[in-house]
């Protein structure tokens, strides 16, 4: 585990920044556009963007008038790989829990 | 620094039933998704400090005990436990710094939102966390960015 990955997890620990990442997964967006859904000031949004940028999760493209942000998918992939073993342990189990509950509900309705 | 992973599911069942599925040893078969016949009964002591121990079988030669030690129990909405078992995997005798699992159950209309979070307590060194992840069972499952984003959506 290195400092770079630390920065990624720190960046993703905040719900506003996660929402920004999700928004950027749908395409490029300016800081203005990233701020819009969160009813926050531009300086606040800008601070969040800087944290994401520092983690290498997003980059800014030079444009004539404004600088749209884009998602850096590779960095997100690294974080994902790091978490993979735990997800791999729990995902199939949660699938089975869903099945178990379906059976339980059916039993209840049958009685 | 926060090192967490959250899995979210919407379950078509009242949360009392979901809570039971996590805490009633006669119902915890779903947690075992291995191969072969389990020979040890599930042990579960639903108190703070109590243990949950359950046998896992990977193949003929590989089996281990897993489960947890309860840190918080709030029926029917919340279970927090330290992941692992004494003498099992993760081994809590050695790994008092292991990951903490939080199961949060939120009531929706006619269904339950379940959030399962894996987190490492502050004070655990990154090197230790890395070891934890390295001992995980990797199957090289590739994930799409979309799914990851979905998962991280707060």
Interface residues (C-beta under 8 A of the other chain):
Chain A: X1 X6 X9 X10 X12 X13 X14 X15 X16 X18 X19 X21 X22 X25 X71 X73 X76 X77 X79 X80 X82 X83 X84 X85 X86 X87 X88 X89 X90 X91 X92 X93 X94 X96 X97 X98 X99 X100 X101 X102 X104 X105
Chain B: X1 X2 X3 X4 X5 X7 X9 X11 X12 X13 X17 X18 X21 X27 X29 X30 X31 X33 X99 X114 X116 X118 X126 X127 X129 X130 X133 X134 X135 X136 X137 X138 X139 X141 X143 X145 X146 X148 X149 X150 X152 X153 X154
